[in-house]
Amino acid sequence: MSHRHLCDVTGHLWECDGTAFRLGHREPSVCVCHGCRLPLEQGDHRRCKNLVEIVVCAEHRDTQLRRRQEAERKFQRRAAEFGFEQKWKRMKALPVGPEKDALAEEIVKWLFA
């Protein structure tokens, strides 16, 4: 009994045989029903409230990994330009107060800009 996932690279639905590679994992893991927490390949899950899990298909896994590596390099470059490490250390060392709040706000704005 197979089930389907939504590929997060192209958005197409794909048939799964019970295990899939999840982002950040080196090995495939068992697909679990979000309703009852049992493996999707065991039992009848028609009454469970299941959502389609977004998981990259085998065909697009290399693309996903490449995009992730590119995003990590871009983040590291932006973080160095912003001085993230230094600001983060300084913020953690400051006592609670307006200076710490202002620095925390600056960091959060940068993170979500």
C-alpha positions in Angstrom: 0.0 0.0 0.0 1.6 3.2 -1.1 0.9 6.8 -0.2 1.7 10.2 -1.8 3.9 13.1 -0.9 4.3 16.6 -2.4 7.7 17.2 -3.9 9.0 20.5 -2.4 11.2 21.2 -5.4 8.6 21.2 -8.2 5.3 20.7 -6.3 4.2 17.5 -8.0 2.6 14.5 -6.2 4.7 11.3 -6.1 4.0 7.8 -4.9 6.0 6.6 -1.9 6.8 3.0 -0.9 7.0 3.8 2.9 10.3 5.6 3.4 11.5 8.9 2.2 14.5 11.2 2.5 13.8 14.2 4.7 15.8 17.4 4.6 18.9 17.1 6.7 18.8 13.3 6.9 21.4 11.1 5.3 19.1 8.0 5.3 15.4 7.6 4.4 13.0 7.4 7.3 9.7 5.7 7.7 6.7 7.7 6.7 4.3 8.2 9.7 0.7 9.0 9.9 0.3 12.4 11.4 -3.1 11.4 12.9 -2.2 8.2 14.7 1.6 8.3 14.6 1.8 4.7 13.1 3.7 4.0 9.9 1.7 4.8 6.9 2.3 1.4 5.4 0.7 -0.3 8.4 -3.1 -0.4 8.9 -5.9 1.6 7.5 -5.5 5.4 7.8 -8.7 6.4 6.0 -10.2 7.7 9.2 -7.1 9.5 10.3 -6.7 13.2 9.6 -3.8 13.0 7.3 -2.2 15.8 5.5 0.1 15.3 2.5 3.7 15.6 3.8 6.0 17.8 1.7 9.0 15.7 1.0 11.4 15.8 -2.0 11.1 13.0 -4.5 14.2 10.9 -5.5 14.4 12.6 -8.8 14.8 16.1 -7.3 16.8 15.3 -4.2 20.1 16.6 -5.7 18.4 19.8 -6.7 17.1 20.3 -3.1 20.5 19.6 -1.6 22.2 22.0 -4.0 19.6 24.8 -3.2 20.1 24.2 0.5 23.9 24.5 0.2 23.6 27.7 -1.9 21.2 29.1 0.7 23.6 28.3 3.5 26.6 29.9 1.7 24.4 33.0 1.1 23.4 33.2 4.7 27.0 32.8 5.9 28.1 35.6 3.6 25.3 37.9 4.8 25.9 37.0 8.4 29.6 38.0 8.1 28.7 41.3 6.4 26.2 42.0 9.2 28.5 41.0 12.0 26.0 38.5 13.3 28.4 36.4 15.5 29.7 39.5 17.3 26.3 41.0 17.7 24.8 37.8 19.0 27.6 37.3 21.6 27.3 40.9 22.7 23.5 40.6 23.0 23.7 37.5 25.1 26.3 39.1 27.4 24.2 42.3 28.0 21.9 42.6 31.0 18.2 42.8 30.5 17.4 46.4 29.4 16.9 48.8 26.6 20.4 48.2 25.0 19.8 44.5 24.9 16.3 45.0 23.5 17.6 47.3 20.8 20.3 44.9 19.7 17.9 42.0 19.7 15.5 44.0 17.6 18.3 44.8 15.1 19.2 41.1 14.9 15.6 40.0 14.4 15.0 42.6 11.7 18.1 41.4 9.9 17.1 37.8 10.1 13.7 38.4 8.6 14.6 41.1 6.1 
